[in-house]
Amino acid sequence: MFNPFKKTATTRLIFFVTVDMLVIALSVWLSFLIRFDGHLPAQYSSFIFTMIGLAIVFVIPIFYLQKLYFFSLSYASTSEIISLFRATTASFVFLAIAIYLSKDFSGFKDFPRSTIFVSYGLVFILCAGVRFSKKIYLRLFQSNITANKEKTLIVGAGDAGEQILRSMLSLAASPYVPVGFVDDSKMKQGIKIHGVKVLGKLSQIPEIVRHEGIKQLIVAIPSAGNKVIRQVVELGRSAGLRKIKMAPPIHEIISGKVSFKNLKNVDAEDLLGRSAIDLDKKQIDQFIKNNVVLITGAAGSIGSELARQVAKFKPSLLVCLDQDETGIFNISKELKHSFSELCLQSLVADVNDAEKMGMVFKEHRPDIVFHAAAYKHVPLMEAQPEEAVKNNVFGTEVLAKASVEHHVGTFIFISTDKAVNPTSVMGATKRLGEMICQAYNVKNQTKFISVRFGNVLDSRGSVIPTFREQIKRGGPVEVTHRDMQRYFMLTSEACLLVMQAAAMGRGGEVFVLDMGKQIMILDLAKDMIRLSGFKPDVDIAITFIGLRPGEKLFEEILTAEEGTMVTQNKKIFMAKMSKSNFSDMEKHMIGLRGILQNGKPEELVVALKQIIPYYK
């Protein structure tokens, strides 16, 4: 049963059409009163009803066609004003033409033409008032609803800053009271944006915070580098602020718009100095769109982010596979929520199960396979080399065979910087995975590509979430070694570059992502402690626990013997590597399998060192 009081698209349309009809009637009536100085002659009274009827006939349909009944009062903006102006002008042009063509009829003789122009102005003004009524109300009575909100200073008076401010002013549920902006542009000093003033430059943040009673800083510069973010954090901390948020990077904003709802806390990764990435999105789109994509390890840090990024490019089917049922359930739920039109298949399976993998490939016929499933924890794999070999080596071989048998177009193996001059079982098995891909690429139509990169920020079990948990407990923060260094990369950045490398690969390559400079882990620990509002070695202690088995003080992306070649993307290099022989690789696999069957895992390390001479 239709409920006129229930908020639906239909009731919303009926409400606004009714309001506009009343506005039109009022405008026409007022135009006649204005024309005749408040004393309407009796002979003109019939004109009012005629003109009201004609105005409604022209205005309402044109407003509907201009989508003026499909907007939110909370987000009314200049685009609605422009559409309203066009629609009102067009409506009254048609009305004027209709009246002019009818001037010879008795009902329109001596019609007061000035009332058309007055009505036009009144309809535009009053309809605009209706559409901006909520924003006007919030601005007029904001002082009554800001008692529990925090005074906020926005860093950056550009497009993102304006969008964030607009979202704050539009929604009563916003927890922020925007007090002002700071921006280093001389042209913006003193200007007002939606009534909120640019109060000064970034260097004046401490002074403004103290003078205005600011409780929160928001960095509204999606393209901001680490130097700007670090500067803002240090200035805010010096003024006693603990709450500092920022707009996410542009490539993480699906809609291209920013609001206070998608702000995030400033984290350690925002201070690490990663430069913006340049992508050929058209190339990635042509590679992914309308293809069936299979992602193994889809519940993990890399696999799940790959799934999110692939989904944006509209594959015909996305198959997410992992042996972690809870993880695969969670990523599937997230993808269905974020991408309602995505055709998604979620599978719980083990990549080592050759029969099951054959069934998966036969049923879904993937065009592209991203192989991200792997055991990656160095100390655990040192203790259990047989598990590393089973999953990282034989799992890769199973998928490579299935890809060839079922005519997969491109197979992408996710590798690691630990595969270079490996000092651990995990690194050696990933290097062997690269060699398997090169061997299978030789004789088959399937293109096999490996992409090598370092640590991704905030992945499960990595140093950042570990430090975060230790800080939460009150310390100490445990650093392996005072001089330990690591490469770091945003998970989203790594996955986009993996897709770019896959799209431009011809088969057989080992691509290497530009990881920038290595980061001192001790410096990272200190930054994270400061971001949490504490002082290193004062409020939170730092202890050194020593290198674990298989760990290096620093990682390498390429060996000196390999070297690199540039590609069309400055963030992606190609390793100069000797090719793997397919027949030799088959012999290696038979040997490793025999060792596993004999139940002598300690011999696996010896065998891996024979296969990979530079495994130390």
NUMARGU-884651 format. One record per residue (C-alpha): residue number from 1; residue in three letters; x, y negated, z. Coordinates in steps of 0.05 Angstrom, whole numbers, plus 5000, padded with zeros to 4 digits. Layout:
BEGIN
REC,NUM,ALA,X,Y,Z;
...
END
This chain:
BEGIN
REC,1,MET,5000,5000,5000;
REC,2,PHE,5025,4930,4982;
REC,3,ASN,5046,4891,5044;
REC,4,PRO,5049,4816,5028;
REC,5,PHE,5090,4803,5091;
REC,6,LYS,5144,4854,5076;
REC,7,LYS,5208,4824,5045;
REC,8,THR,5214,4853,4975;
REC,9,ALA,5234,4827,4907;
REC,10,THR,5160,4820,4889;
REC,11,THR,5139,4782,4952;
REC,12,ARG,5200,4738,4943;
REC,13,LEU,5180,4722,4871;
REC,14,ILE,5108,4707,4892;
REC,15,PHE,5131,4662,4948;
REC,16,PHE,5177,4620,4905;
REC,17,VAL,5128,4615,4847;
REC,18,THR,5074,4592,4896;
REC,19,VAL,5121,4540,4927;
REC,20,ASP,5142,4514,4858;
REC,21,MET,5069,4508,4836;
REC,22,LEU,5054,4466,4899;
REC,23,VAL,5117,4424,4885;
REC,24,ILE,5093,4412,4813;
REC,25,ALA,5024,4392,4836;
REC,26,LEU,5053,4345,4888;
REC,27,SER,5102,4314,4839;
REC,28,VAL,5049,4300,4787;
REC,29,TRP,5002,4269,4839;
REC,30,LEU,5058,4226,4867;
REC,31,SER,5078,4204,4796;
REC,32,PHE,5008,4176,4785;
REC,33,LEU,5007,4141,4852;
REC,34,ILE,5075,4110,4837;
REC,35,ARG,5053,4089,4767;
REC,36,PHE,4991,4054,4795;
REC,37,ASP,5022,4027,4859;
REC,38,GLY,4983,4074,4904;
REC,39,HIS,4915,4056,4875;
REC,40,LEU,4893,4107,4824;
REC,41,PRO,4839,4082,4776;
REC,42,ALA,4780,4130,4771;
REC,43,GLN,4787,4139,4695;
REC,44,TYR,4857,4171,4705;
REC,45,SER,4838,4223,4758;
REC,46,SER,4823,4276,4705;
REC,47,PHE,4892,4266,4675;
REC,48,ILE,4924,4291,4740;
REC,49,PHE,4892,4359,4737;
REC,50,THR,4906,4366,4663;
REC,51,MET,4979,4349,4671;
REC,52,ILE,4987,4394,4732;
REC,53,GLY,4960,4453,4692;
REC,54,LEU,5004,4438,4632;
REC,55,ALA,5066,4428,4676;
REC,56,ILE,5055,4495,4711;
REC,57,VAL,5046,4530,4643;
REC,58,PHE,5113,4504,4618;
REC,59,VAL,5155,4500,4682;
REC,60,ILE,5142,4568,4715;
REC,61,PRO,5159,4613,4655;
REC,62,ILE,5222,4573,4638;
REC,63,PHE,5244,4575,4711;
REC,64,TYR,5234,4651,4709;
REC,65,LEU,5274,4659,4645;
REC,66,GLN,5330,4617,4676;
REC,67,LYS,5333,4666,4736;
REC,68,LEU,5314,4612,4785;
REC,69,TYR,5272,4662,4824;
REC,70,PHE,5330,4711,4832;
REC,71,PHE,5378,4677,4880;
REC,72,SER,5394,4674,4954;
REC,73,LEU,5378,4613,4997;
REC,74,SER,5441,4629,5036;
REC,75,TYR,5486,4623,4974;
REC,76,ALA,5453,4568,4934;
REC,77,SER,5507,4530,4897;
REC,78,THR,5521,4482,4839;
REC,79,SER,5506,4538,4790;
REC,80,GLU,5433,4538,4814;
REC,81,ILE,5431,4461,4807;
REC,82,ILE,5456,4465,4735;
REC,83,SER,5406,4520,4718;
REC,84,LEU,5350,4480,4752;
REC,85,PHE,5369,4417,4713;
REC,86,ARG,5368,4454,4647;
REC,87,ALA,5302,4489,4662;
REC,88,THR,5267,4426,4687;
REC,89,THR,5292,4385,4627;
REC,90,ALA,5269,4438,4577;
REC,91,SER,5202,4445,4611;
REC,92,PHE,5186,4371,4609;
REC,93,VAL,5211,4364,4538;
REC,94,PHE,5160,4416,4518;
REC,95,LEU,5107,4383,4561;
REC,96,ALA,5121,4315,4530;
REC,97,ILE,5116,4345,4459;
REC,98,ALA,5051,4379,4477;
REC,99,ILE,5020,4315,4503;
REC,100,TYR,5046,4275,4444;
REC,101,LEU,5016,4324,4394;
REC,102,SER,4950,4320,4432;
REC,103,LYS,4948,4244,4438;
REC,104,ASP,4892,4237,4386;
REC,105,PHE,4845,4280,4427;
REC,106,SER,4798,4241,4472;
REC,107,GLY,4826,4276,4534;
REC,108,PHE,4895,4246,4524;
REC,109,LYS,4878,4176,4499;
REC,110,ASP,4913,4122,4539;
REC,111,PHE,4954,4175,4576;
REC,112,PRO,5005,4140,4622;
REC,113,ARG,5070,4166,4591;
REC,114,SER,5114,4141,4647;
REC,115,THR,5084,4193,4694;
REC,116,ILE,5119,4248,4653;
REC,117,PHE,5188,4219,4669;
REC,118,VAL,5171,4206,4742;
REC,119,SER,5143,4277,4749;
REC,120,TYR,5206,4305,4716;
REC,121,GLY,5250,4271,4768;
REC,122,LEU,5207,4291,4827;
REC,123,VAL,5202,4364,4805;
REC,124,PHE,5277,4368,4798;
REC,125,ILE,5291,4335,4865;
REC,126,LEU,5238,4373,4905;
REC,127,CYS,5255,4441,4874;
REC,128,ALA,5328,4429,4889;
REC,129,GLY,5309,4412,4960;
REC,130,VAL,5271,4478,4967;
REC,131,ARG,5331,4518,4941;
REC,132,PHE,5380,4483,4987;
REC,133,SER,5332,4479,5047;
REC,134,LYS,5367,4533,5087;
REC,135,LYS,5436,4504,5077;
REC,136,ILE,5410,4434,5095;
REC,137,TYR,5378,4461,5158;
REC,138,LEU,5441,4496,5179;
REC,139,ARG,5483,4434,5168;
REC,140,LEU,5434,4388,5206;
REC,141,PHE,5424,4434,5265;
REC,142,GLN,5492,4470,5266;
REC,143,SER,5511,4440,5333;
REC,144,ASN,5454,4480,5365;
REC,145,ILE,5478,4547,5339;
REC,146,THR,5554,4543,5346;
REC,147,ALA,5560,4553,5422;
REC,148,ASN,5588,4624,5415;
REC,149,LYS,5629,4612,5352;
REC,150,GLU,5703,4599,5346;
REC,151,LYS,5732,4534,5319;
REC,152,THR,5771,4554,5256;
REC,153,LEU,5825,4521,5214;
REC,154,ILE,5829,4544,5142;
REC,155,VAL,5899,4546,5110;
REC,156,GLY,5892,4531,5036;
REC,157,ALA,5841,4483,5005;
REC,158,GLY,5837,4520,4938;
REC,159,ASP,5783,4564,4907;
REC,160,ALA,5789,4619,4960;
REC,161,GLY,5786,4568,5017;
REC,162,GLU,5724,4537,4986;
REC,163,GLN,5690,4605,4978;
REC,164,ILE,5706,4624,5050;
REC,165,LEU,5681,4557,5076;
REC,166,ARG,5617,4564,5035;
REC,167,SER,5603,4633,5063;
REC,168,MET,5613,4606,5134;
REC,169,LEU,5565,4548,5123;
REC,170,SER,5513,4591,5087;
REC,171,LEU,5503,4646,5139;
REC,172,ALA,5481,4633,5210;
REC,173,ALA,5513,4700,5228;
REC,174,SER,5582,4673,5213;
REC,175,PRO,5626,4676,5276;
REC,176,TYR,5666,4616,5254;
REC,177,VAL,5658,4540,5259;
REC,178,PRO,5702,4510,5204;
REC,179,VAL,5736,4448,5233;
REC,180,GLY,5782,4432,5175;
REC,181,PHE,5834,4452,5123;
REC,182,VAL,5909,4446,5119;
REC,183,ASP,5943,4445,5051;
REC,184,ASP,6012,4423,5027;
REC,185,SER,5984,4390,4964;
REC,186,LYS,5991,4314,4968;
REC,187,MET,5929,4307,4923;
REC,188,LYS,5885,4342,4973;
REC,189,GLN,5903,4304,5036;
REC,190,GLY,5842,4272,5067;
REC,191,ILE,5791,4299,5017;
REC,192,LYS,5728,4334,5040;
REC,193,ILE,5702,4401,5015;
REC,194,HIS,5629,4413,5032;
REC,195,GLY,5638,4359,5086;
REC,196,VAL,5699,4392,5117;
REC,197,LYS,5763,4351,5115;
REC,198,VAL,5834,4369,5096;
REC,199,LEU,5868,4349,5162;
REC,200,GLY,5940,4354,5142;
REC,201,LYS,5997,4399,5118;
REC,202,LEU,6019,4467,5142;
REC,203,SER,6074,4438,5185;
REC,204,GLN,6020,4401,5225;
REC,205,ILE,5984,4465,5246;
REC,206,PRO,6008,4464,5319;
REC,207,GLU,5987,4391,5327;
REC,208,ILE,5919,4402,5295;
REC,209,VAL,5907,4466,5335;
REC,210,ARG,5918,4429,5400;
REC,211,HIS,5880,4366,5382;
REC,212,GLU,5818,4401,5353;
REC,213,GLY,5816,4460,5401;
REC,214,ILE,5825,4511,5345;
REC,215,LYS,5817,4584,5365;
REC,216,GLN,5828,4619,5298;
REC,217,LEU,5870,4610,5235;
REC,218,ILE,5849,4636,5167;
REC,219,VAL,5900,4641,5110;
REC,220,ALA,5856,4630,5049;
REC,221,ILE,5910,4640,4996;
REC,222,PRO,5903,4710,4964;
REC,223,SER,5967,4700,4925;
REC,224,ALA,6008,4677,4986;
REC,225,GLY,6077,4706,4992;
REC,226,ASN,6107,4732,5056;
REC,227,LYS,6144,4667,5069;
REC,228,VAL,6079,4627,5072;
REC,229,ILE,6044,4679,5115;
REC,230,ARG,6104,4684,5162;
REC,231,GLN,6106,4608,5167;
REC,232,VAL,6032,4605,5185;
REC,233,VAL,6039,4661,5236;
REC,234,GLU,6099,4628,5270;
REC,235,LEU,6065,4560,5271;
REC,236,GLY,6001,4590,5299;
REC,237,ARG,6038,4630,5352;
REC,238,SER,6077,4567,5373;
REC,239,ALA,6010,4534,5386;
REC,240,GLY,5986,4593,5428;
REC,241,LEU,5940,4625,5376;
REC,242,ARG,5932,4700,5376;
REC,243,LYS,5877,4705,5324;
REC,244,ILE,5902,4697,5252;
REC,245,LYS,5865,4727,5193;
REC,246,MET,5876,4723,5118;
REC,247,ALA,5842,4735,5052;
REC,248,PRO,5860,4802,5020;
REC,249,PRO,5904,4803,4957;
REC,250,ILE,5866,4789,4892;
REC,251,HIS,5875,4860,4865;
REC,252,GLU,5839,4887,4927;
REC,253,ILE,5778,4842,4918;
REC,254,ILE,5731,4882,4873;
REC,255,SER,5682,4825,4859;
REC,256,GLY,5736,4772,4851;
REC,257,LYS,5702,4731,4905;
REC,258,VAL,5722,4720,4977;
REC,259,SER,5679,4708,5039;
REC,260,PHE,5690,4711,5114;
REC,261,LYS,5664,4783,5111;
REC,262,ASN,5726,4810,5076;
REC,263,LEU,5778,4774,5117;
REC,264,LYS,5830,4819,5149;
REC,265,ASN,5879,4812,5206;
REC,266,VAL,5950,4792,5188;
REC,267,ASP,5989,4857,5192;
REC,268,ALA,6063,4875,5188;
REC,269,GLU,6056,4893,5114;
REC,270,ASP,6037,4821,5099;
REC,271,LEU,6105,4797,5123;
REC,272,LEU,6147,4846,5082;
REC,273,GLY,6156,4805,5020;
REC,274,ARG,6125,4845,4964;
REC,275,SER,6117,4802,4902;
REC,276,ALA,6054,4803,4860;
REC,277,ILE,6047,4859,4809;
REC,278,ASP,6033,4847,4735;
REC,279,LEU,5989,4900,4703;
REC,280,ASP,5965,4914,4633;
REC,281,LYS,5894,4929,4656;
REC,282,LYS,5870,4939,4584;
REC,283,GLN,5920,4996,4576;
REC,284,ILE,5898,5028,4642;
REC,285,ASP,5825,5020,4622;
REC,286,GLN,5837,5055,4556;
REC,287,PHE,5874,5111,4593;
REC,288,ILE,5821,5123,4647;
REC,289,LYS,5753,5101,4620;
REC,290,ASN,5706,5156,4598;
REC,291,ASN,5757,5211,4616;
REC,292,VAL,5751,5266,4667;
REC,293,VAL,5802,5253,4723;
REC,294,LEU,5824,5304,4775;
REC,295,ILE,5861,5281,4837;
REC,296,THR,5893,5332,4884;
REC,297,GLY,5907,5311,4955;
REC,298,ALA,5849,5263,4949;
REC,299,ALA,5839,5260,5024;
REC,300,GLY,5909,5235,5037;
REC,301,SER,5936,5164,5037;
REC,302,ILE,5959,5163,4965;
REC,303,GLY,5905,5209,4937;
REC,304,SER,5847,5170,4969;
REC,305,GLU,5874,5103,4944;
REC,306,LEU,5884,5133,4875;
REC,307,ALA,5810,5154,4877;
REC,308,ARG,5789,5083,4895;
REC,309,GLN,5830,5052,4840;
REC,310,VAL,5811,5103,4787;
REC,311,ALA,5737,5093,4803;
REC,312,LYS,5743,5019,4784;
REC,313,PHE,5761,5039,4712;
REC,314,LYS,5697,5081,4702;
REC,315,PRO,5719,5153,4688;
REC,316,SER,5665,5198,4660;
REC,317,LEU,5677,5244,4720;
REC,318,LEU,5722,5237,4781;
REC,319,VAL,5740,5303,4814;
REC,320,CYS,5769,5295,4884;
REC,321,LEU,5803,5358,4911;
REC,322,ASP,5835,5371,4979;
REC,323,GLN,5838,5427,5031;
REC,324,ASP,5819,5377,5086;
REC,325,GLU,5743,5382,5087;
REC,326,THR,5734,5323,5135;
REC,327,GLY,5780,5279,5095;
REC,328,ILE,5747,5297,5028;
REC,329,PHE,5678,5285,5059;
REC,330,ASN,5699,5215,5083;
REC,331,ILE,5730,5192,5017;
REC,332,SER,5670,5219,4979;
REC,333,LYS,5622,5181,5024;
REC,334,GLU,5663,5117,5015;
REC,335,LEU,5666,5124,4939;
REC,336,LYS,5591,5137,4933;
REC,337,HIS,5578,5074,4974;
REC,338,SER,5627,5030,4936;
REC,339,PHE,5614,5057,4866;
REC,340,SER,5540,5076,4861;
REC,341,GLU,5545,5093,4787;
REC,342,LEU,5607,5137,4794;
REC,343,CYS,5599,5210,4772;
REC,344,LEU,5636,5244,4829;
REC,345,GLN,5652,5317,4846;
REC,346,SER,5684,5333,4913;
REC,347,LEU,5719,5400,4923;
REC,348,VAL,5751,5434,4982;
REC,349,ALA,5807,5479,4955;
REC,350,ASP,5880,5498,4961;
REC,351,VAL,5926,5481,4902;
REC,352,ASN,5964,5546,4915;
REC,353,ASP,5902,5587,4898;
REC,354,ALA,5915,5600,4824;
REC,355,GLU,5848,5634,4813;
REC,356,LYS,5809,5578,4845;
REC,357,MET,5848,5525,4806;
REC,358,GLY,5834,5562,4741;
REC,359,MET,5760,5560,4757;
REC,360,VAL,5763,5485,4774;
REC,361,PHE,5799,5469,4709;
REC,362,LYS,5753,5513,4667;
REC,363,GLU,5690,5482,4696;
REC,364,HIS,5709,5408,4696;
REC,365,ARG,5759,5405,4638;
REC,366,PRO,5801,5347,4665;
REC,367,ASP,5834,5301,4615;
REC,368,ILE,5880,5271,4668;
REC,369,VAL,5909,5303,4732;
REC,370,PHE,5941,5262,4788;
REC,371,HIS,5977,5312,4832;
REC,372,ALA,5984,5279,4900;
REC,373,ALA,5976,5340,4945;
REC,374,ALA,6040,5352,4984;
REC,375,TYR,6071,5365,5052;
REC,376,LYS,6111,5303,5067;
REC,377,HIS,6133,5303,5140;
REC,378,VAL,6208,5314,5140;
REC,379,PRO,6220,5345,5210;
REC,380,LEU,6161,5393,5203;
REC,381,MET,6185,5418,5136;
REC,382,GLU,6256,5426,5162;
REC,383,ALA,6227,5474,5213;
REC,384,GLN,6182,5510,5163;
REC,385,PRO,6216,5509,5094;
REC,386,GLU,6171,5566,5069;
REC,387,GLU,6110,5521,5075;
REC,388,ALA,6144,5464,5038;
REC,389,VAL,6162,5511,4981;
REC,390,LYS,6093,5542,4978;
REC,391,ASN,6056,5476,4974;
REC,392,ASN,6105,5427,4941;
REC,393,VAL,6136,5476,4892;
REC,394,PHE,6089,5533,4877;
REC,395,GLY,6028,5488,4883;
REC,396,THR,6057,5443,4830;
REC,397,GLU,6072,5504,4786;
REC,398,VAL,6000,5530,4793;
REC,399,LEU,5972,5463,4771;
REC,400,ALA,6022,5455,4714;
REC,401,LYS,6003,5523,4686;
REC,402,ALA,5928,5508,4692;
REC,403,SER,5939,5441,4658;
REC,404,VAL,5973,5474,4599;
REC,405,GLU,5922,5530,4594;
REC,406,HIS,5863,5482,4595;
REC,407,HIS,5893,5429,4550;
REC,408,VAL,5899,5372,4600;
REC,409,GLY,5921,5308,4566;
REC,410,THR,5966,5279,4620;
REC,411,PHE,5993,5308,4685;
REC,412,ILE,6022,5259,4735;
REC,413,PHE,6065,5285,4792;
REC,414,ILE,6071,5239,4853;
REC,415,SER,6143,5241,4875;
REC,416,THR,6184,5206,4929;
REC,417,ASP,6249,5168,4940;
REC,418,LYS,6269,5227,4985;
REC,419,ALA,6278,5268,4921;
REC,420,VAL,6341,5229,4905;
REC,421,ASN,6404,5262,4933;
REC,422,PRO,6358,5300,4980;
REC,423,THR,6381,5314,5051;
REC,424,SER,6316,5348,5072;
REC,425,VAL,6274,5407,5051;
REC,426,MET,6216,5361,5036;
REC,427,GLY,6259,5318,4989;
REC,428,ALA,6288,5379,4955;
REC,429,THR,6220,5409,4941;
REC,430,LYS,6195,5343,4912;
REC,431,ARG,6256,5340,4867;
REC,432,LEU,6241,5411,4845;
REC,433,GLY,6170,5389,4830;
REC,434,GLU,6198,5336,4783;
REC,435,MET,6241,5389,4749;
REC,436,ILE,6180,5435,4740;
REC,437,CYS,6143,5378,4705;
REC,438,GLN,6201,5365,4659;
REC,439,ALA,6207,5439,4642;
REC,440,TYR,6133,5446,4626;
REC,441,ASN,6134,5383,4584;
REC,442,VAL,6181,5414,4532;
REC,443,LYS,6136,5464,4496;
REC,444,ASN,6066,5440,4509;
REC,445,GLN,6017,5387,4486;
REC,446,THR,6003,5365,4557;
REC,447,LYS,6045,5304,4577;
REC,448,PHE,6080,5315,4644;
REC,449,ILE,6101,5252,4680;
REC,450,SER,6132,5241,4749;
REC,451,VAL,6128,5175,4787;
REC,452,ARG,6177,5164,4844;
REC,453,PHE,6169,5112,4900;
REC,454,GLY,6183,5102,4973;
REC,455,ASN,6141,5095,5036;
REC,456,VAL,6071,5068,5030;
REC,457,LEU,6048,5022,5084;
REC,458,ASP,5999,5048,5136;
REC,459,SER,5998,5119,5110;
REC,460,ARG,5980,5171,5161;
REC,461,GLY,6039,5190,5205;
REC,462,SER,6083,5135,5177;
REC,463,VAL,6121,5085,5219;
REC,464,ILE,6070,5028,5219;
REC,465,PRO,6010,5065,5249;
REC,466,THR,6059,5099,5297;
REC,467,PHE,6086,5032,5321;
REC,468,ARG,6015,5004,5325;
REC,469,GLU,5994,5061,5371;
REC,470,GLN,6056,5053,5415;
REC,471,ILE,6043,4978,5422;
REC,472,LYS,5970,4992,5440;
REC,473,ARG,5994,5038,5496;
REC,474,GLY,6040,4984,5522;
REC,475,GLY,6105,5012,5494;
REC,476,PRO,6159,5031,5488;
REC,477,VAL,6164,5025,5412;
REC,478,GLU,6210,5081,5389;
REC,479,VAL,6258,5064,5332;
REC,480,THR,6300,5121,5303;
REC,481,HIS,6365,5081,5295;
REC,482,ARG,6385,5008,5301;
REC,483,ASP,6409,5007,5228;
REC,484,MET,6353,5049,5196;
REC,485,GLN,6324,5019,5132;
REC,486,ARG,6266,5039,5088;
REC,487,TYR,6231,5018,5024;
REC,488,PHE,6158,4999,5033;
REC,489,MET,6102,4988,4984;
REC,490,LEU,6027,4974,4991;
REC,491,THR,5987,5036,4978;
REC,492,SER,5941,4999,4929;
REC,493,GLU,6002,4970,4893;
REC,494,ALA,6035,5038,4887;
REC,495,CYS,5973,5071,4859;
REC,496,LEU,5960,5016,4808;
REC,497,LEU,6032,5022,4784;
REC,498,VAL,6026,5098,4782;
REC,499,MET,5966,5090,4736;
REC,500,GLN,6004,5040,4693;
REC,501,ALA,6063,5087,4687;
REC,502,ALA,6017,5145,4669;
REC,503,ALA,5982,5103,4616;
REC,504,MET,6047,5084,4581;
REC,505,GLY,6084,5150,4590;
REC,506,ARG,6098,5195,4530;
REC,507,GLY,6115,5257,4570;
REC,508,GLY,6177,5282,4607;
REC,509,GLU,6194,5217,4641;
REC,510,VAL,6210,5206,4714;
REC,511,PHE,6186,5135,4727;
REC,512,VAL,6213,5096,4786;
REC,513,LEU,6174,5040,4818;
REC,514,ASP,6210,4976,4838;
REC,515,MET,6208,4979,4914;
REC,516,GLY,6241,4912,4925;
REC,517,LYS,6290,4908,4983;
REC,518,GLN,6297,4957,5039;
REC,519,ILE,6268,4934,5106;
REC,520,MET,6303,4941,5172;
REC,521,ILE,6258,4984,5215;
REC,522,LEU,6280,4947,5278;
REC,523,ASP,6258,4880,5247;
REC,524,LEU,6191,4912,5229;
REC,525,ALA,6181,4936,5301;
REC,526,LYS,6195,4865,5327;
REC,527,ASP,6147,4834,5277;
REC,528,MET,6091,4882,5297;
REC,529,ILE,6101,4867,5370;
REC,530,ARG,6098,4792,5357;
REC,531,LEU,6035,4800,5314;
REC,532,SER,6002,4835,5372;
REC,533,GLY,6016,4774,5416;
REC,534,PHE,6074,4802,5455;
REC,535,LYS,6149,4788,5460;
REC,536,PRO,6198,4843,5439;
REC,537,ASP,6240,4871,5496;
REC,538,VAL,6201,4827,5545;
REC,539,ASP,6129,4850,5543;
REC,540,ILE,6142,4912,5500;
REC,541,ALA,6206,4951,5504;
REC,542,ILE,6243,4980,5443;
REC,543,THR,6281,5045,5449;
REC,544,PHE,6326,5083,5400;
REC,545,ILE,6313,5158,5395;
REC,546,GLY,6365,5180,5342;
REC,547,LEU,6360,5211,5273;
REC,548,ARG,6318,5274,5267;
REC,549,PRO,6338,5334,5223;
REC,550,GLY,6337,5317,5150;
REC,551,GLU,6330,5241,5160;
REC,552,LYS,6373,5188,5126;
REC,553,LEU,6392,5119,5152;
REC,554,PHE,6371,5091,5084;
REC,555,GLU,6335,5118,5023;
REC,556,GLU,6356,5117,4949;
REC,557,ILE,6309,5109,4890;
REC,558,LEU,6362,5131,4838;
REC,559,THR,6429,5164,4840;
REC,560,ALA,6488,5129,4809;
REC,561,GLU,6493,5186,4759;
REC,562,GLU,6422,5176,4735;
REC,563,GLY,6415,5102,4724;
REC,564,THR,6352,5070,4696;
REC,565,MET,6321,5041,4634;
REC,566,VAL,6273,4983,4633;
REC,567,THR,6201,4992,4610;
REC,568,GLN,6146,4944,4587;
REC,569,ASN,6129,4931,4661;
REC,570,LYS,6182,4898,4703;
REC,571,LYS,6160,4937,4764;
REC,572,ILE,6169,5005,4730;
REC,573,PHE,6235,5035,4709;
REC,574,MET,6252,5102,4676;
REC,575,ALA,6306,5147,4704;
REC,576,LYS,6360,5172,4658;
REC,577,MET,6359,5245,4677;
REC,578,SER,6382,5311,4648;
REC,579,LYS,6323,5353,4623;
REC,580,SER,6303,5418,4658;
REC,581,ASN,6304,5482,4619;
REC,582,PHE,6239,5522,4620;
REC,583,SER,6271,5591,4621;
REC,584,ASP,6319,5570,4676;
REC,585,MET,6260,5543,4716;
REC,586,GLU,6223,5609,4709;
REC,587,LYS,6283,5645,4738;
REC,588,HIS,6287,5596,4796;
REC,589,MET,6213,5607,4811;
REC,590,ILE,6221,5683,4810;
REC,591,GLY,6280,5677,4858;
REC,592,LEU,6244,5633,4907;
REC,593,ARG,6182,5676,4905;
REC,594,GLY,6225,5738,4921;
REC,595,ILE,6255,5704,4982;
REC,596,LEU,6186,5686,5008;
REC,597,GLN,6161,5757,4998;
REC,598,ASN,6221,5785,5035;
REC,599,GLY,6203,5741,5094;
REC,600,LYS,6270,5705,5098;
REC,601,PRO,6254,5630,5100;
REC,602,GLU,6325,5612,5123;
REC,603,GLU,6350,5634,5054;
REC,604,LEU,6304,5584,5020;
REC,605,VAL,6349,5526,5039;
REC,606,VAL,6409,5562,5008;
REC,607,ALA,6369,5576,4945;
REC,608,LEU,6345,5504,4939;
REC,609,LYS,6417,5479,4945;
REC,610,GLN,6437,5525,4888;
REC,611,ILE,6380,5499,4844;
REC,612,ILE,6393,5426,4863;
REC,613,PRO,6469,5417,4869;
REC,614,TYR,6464,5348,4901;
REC,615,TYR,6419,5373,4957;
REC,616,LYS,6465,5362,5017;
END
